Amino acid sequence: MQPMKLWAGRFQKELDKKTNDFNSSIAFDSRMAEEDILGSMAHAAMLARQGIISDADGQAIRDGLAGILADLKSGALAIDPDAEDIHTFVEGELTARIGDAGKRLHTGRSRNDQVDLDDRLYLRSLAGPLRAQLTELIGVLCNKAEEYAGAVMPGYTHLQRAQPITFGHHLMAYAEMFLRDIGRLDDAVRRMNVSPLGSGALASTTYPLDRKAVAKELAMDGVTNNSLDGVSDRDFCIELSAALSLVMVHLSRFSEEIILWCSWEFKFIELDDAFSTGSSIMPQKKNPDIAELVRGKAGRVFGDLTALLTVMKGLPLAYNKDMQEDKEAVFDAFDTVKMCLTAFIPMVDTMRVLTGNMRKAAAGGFINATDCADYLVGKGLPFRDAYKATGTLVAACIEKGLTLETLPLEEYRAVCALFDEGVYEAINLDRCAALRRVYGGPAPENVRAQVKRVRALIAG
Ligand code: ARG
C-alpha cells in the first residue's frame, strides 16, 4: 500500500502504482536521511525559538526526529520503498510517532528548499572523505617521488623519447594535478555551503524565520540571497561533478601511462599481483585491468556531468521536478571516483619501479641530443649550427647502431672540430637530469624540494 500522499486533500484518487515508482525518488534519496533529519531538527528548533510553534512541539519534534535517526541507524526502522521521497517518509514517520506536533514541522518550509538543503549537506559529507583520498594519493606520490628522485627516465613528447627527466619528477606532475583537484573541490564546497531554507517553495514565506540561525546550527557559512535562486540552484551539483570529472581526467591519464609502462614495450614498472589480473587463455599474461577500468570509468563520470548540464539547461525558474535527476548523477560521480581511488592508491603504492629499464630506454633514445647541442653552444657555436651538427651525429649513430655515448670522438670531430673528450661528460644522462634544476625542473634536488613543499601543503 502506498503511504498517504501529502496532497491527498486535493486529489480523489491514489497515484497509479507504476507511476508512483516512476515519480518516487526514495530509492536514491534515502541516502540523505540523516541530513534530512538534521535539517528538520534545526528548522524545528528555530520555529520554536521564533514563537512560530510552541516550545513543547519543538522539543517533541526534535526528540521524535532523534529517535527516527537512531532507529534508522540501528536498523529498527526500515525505509518504506513506496514512499515518494525521503522527506515525505521522515515527516510521515514523525507524525505517526508524535501526532499533531509532527504535522507542524513543515511550517514555513517546502520540500523544494528542503531537498536543496539536503543535497548541500549530503554532498558536503561526501566531499570530505573524497578530499582525504586525494590527499592520501598525493602522500603516496610524494613517498615514491622521494624514493625515485634520482631515477633517470626518458621524458616524452608525442610519445617519442624527448629529454631526460627523473621518475620522481614525473610522479610529482600528477601530485600537482591532484592538488588542483583538491582546490576545485574545496572551492565548490565553499560556494555550496549556504542554506536555502527559508526560500520556501519559491517565494519564501510570511513567517518570521531566522534563516541565519538555522544555517549556523548546520555549520553552514551563510544563507542564499534570493528565494528563486535558492530553490532552483543546482550549480553545486554541476561544479562538483566538473571537479570530479577533472579528477577522472587525471586518473585516466595516469592509468594510461601505467598501462603503457606495464607493457613489454616499456617495462618501466610491474604492478603487484594483488592489483593485476591474468588471462583465461594466455598463461603468460599479467593485465593492468584496474588501470584500464579507472580509465574507462572516466567516461561514466563525464556522463554524469553531461546529464546534469543537460537537465538544468532549459529549466525555467524556480523548482521543476526534472531537478530530482540531480541526485543519481552527482552521487554516481562521487561513488565512482571513490571506488577508483580506493583501488588506484594501493596499486600505485605497491608498484615495482624498474629503474634499470627506464635508464636503458633513456640511453637509447638520443634524449641527450639537446645537451650535446648545448655543449657546442658552450664552445661558442650558434645554437642553430649546434643543433644541425648534433642532428648529423644522431643520423650517423642510427646508421651505425650506436648511441651518442658510444660514438667515437673521431666521428664527433669529423662533424665539428669543437668537440673534445668533454662531450661524454656533457651528455652523461645523470648530469643532464641534474643540471635541469631551474625551478620546476626534474633535477633530483628539485624533486626533493618539491616533495617537501607538497607534503607541507597537504599537512596544512
Ligand atoms: N524528490 C524531490 C526532488 O528530489 C523533492 C522535491 C519535491 N518537490 C516538489 N515540488 N515535487 O527534487
Residues whose N, C-alpha, C, O or C-beta is under 5 A from the ligand:
A	BS01	LIG	S25 D85 R111 N112 V115 M323 Q324
